[in-house]
Amino acid sequence: MKQLANKQILLGITGSIAAYKACELVRLLRDSGSDVRVVMTQAATEFVSPLTFQALSQNPVHRTLLDETAEAAMGHIELARWADAVVIAPASADSIARLAQGRADDLLGAVCLATPAPVAIAPAMNQQMWLDTATQENIALLQKRGLHILGPATGDQACGDVGPGRMLEPQIIREQIAGLFETGALAGLTVVITAGPTHEPIDPVRFISNYSSGRMGYALAEAVVEAGARCILISGPTHLPIPYKVQRVDVQTAQQMHTAVMEEMSNCNIFIAAAAVADYRPAETSTQKIKKDQQQLRLELVRNPDILQDVTGSHPEVFAVGFAAESGSVEHYATQKLSQKKLRIIIANDISRTDIGFDSPDNEVVVYWQGGSKQLPKASKPQIARQLAAMIADHYNESQ
Ligand SMILES: Cc1cc2nc3c(=O)[nH]c(=O)nc-3n(C[C@H](O)[C@H](O)[C@H](O)COP(=O)(O)O)c2cc1C
């Protein structure tokens, strides 16, 4: 299940007899490539030992909110930010009532309020408890607030009753969690993304380049595919694997990237320029390796084509998104680039910070458009990419 590869799933377990089925769910999620962290309510620990979930998830199990040691390390806000999705399975009637009230008096409740990630719950309870008006009203309220309700199934129950309220089987929950990442916001659209650095050859063994790892562009490619787009990723040299369902075109130089991008523009709806394209290239490339027989060596550099400028100039119908990697006056340069290059959106990050940006797993960006901006707080590049894909989809749809 490719959608779950490298996803960070926070699994909440509450006090239901179905807690034993969550053991299988943890195993299935890990088999799909997800990293799983478990949060248990006090009642849940009466049903299955935390040690079981620790062994299955290969991560410590989180149980208490008011815990000094935990708050010094992976505290409740960090856990909430860490999650790509929060899934409560099983979700007891009581935990559903607390969620509906927006309570934060236990770790799971606090995490659900503090997370920007989608929250899904798989109810599990006796059929009379499920059908009770209180539960039904709580569920309707949570649904209205955008929580995803998975199930429940109908059938034989642990108490001997038959009816609705059984927790869905773990493999079905896994499929529905995978579905959380498929938003469909970019369905039917073609998105062309550039990523990585370019290599500008000096001679057969040397080149000019930069520190770009390509991670942000690759994460965006994954995110737009999850959002339903067809994605063409025009990539400079990186060590990253081709993301699922992405069509990758490999290039080395800025000129090759320019040609490859222009070839795709007539069938492109959205162009995202995430590559760190070299502004200059050596005026000449030596066909022989340059020997070190001179004390000084002068390289003459010439300007490379400006890919983004050429896209907006020749294809104004394409929704063009740029990146501004700046080391100072970020807002000034980003907004200047937005209007000069006639972009619809520009995503700015401060590369003078060592904890984000180039070659780092995390990023923190400010998104600018004509008349507005939004800050996306520090998060992993895949998390930032999913938020960007959603914002780009919203702005694209508004522009049509
Ligand atoms: C043996 C047993 C099984 C239970 N099974 C369920 C259940 O499947 N669903 C449910 O909503 N509550 C069930 N309960 C009641 C909950 O455990 C109880 O409401 C508890 O307060 C839930 O706590 P929590 O939501 O903090 O995990 C069960 C209680 C017992 C004693």
The ligand as a Gaussian input file, in Angstrom:
#p B3LYP/6-31G(d) Opt

LIG

0 1
 C      -14.912000      -5.696000      29.491000
 C      -15.241000      -4.313000      29.016000
 C      -15.362000      -4.061000      27.672000
 C      -15.665000      -2.776000      27.213000
 N      -15.785000      -2.576000      25.875000
 C      -16.145000      -1.369000      25.434000
 C      -16.300000      -1.151000      24.050000
 O      -16.101000      -2.025000      23.203000
 N      -16.647000       0.103000      23.642000
 C      -16.852000       1.124000      24.522000
 O      -17.183000       2.233000      24.087000
 N      -16.689000       0.933000      25.839000
 C      -16.341000      -0.277000      26.324000
 N      -16.179000      -0.468000      27.669000
 C      -16.307000       0.683000      28.576000
 C      -15.071000       1.581000      28.537000
 O      -13.913000       0.824000      28.832000
 C      -15.209000       2.765000      29.473000
 O      -16.254000       3.596000      29.037000
 C      -13.938000       3.569000      29.623000
 O      -14.195000       4.660000      30.467000
 C      -13.423000       4.080000      28.302000
 O      -12.268000       4.842000      28.542000
 P      -11.454000       5.564000      27.435000
 O      -12.423000       6.123000      26.465000
 O      -10.688000       6.629000      28.158000
 O      -10.506000       4.598000      26.844000
 C      -15.859000      -1.727000      28.144000
 C      -15.720000      -1.980000      29.512000
 C      -15.415000      -3.253000      29.933000
 C      -15.289000      -3.493000      31.403000

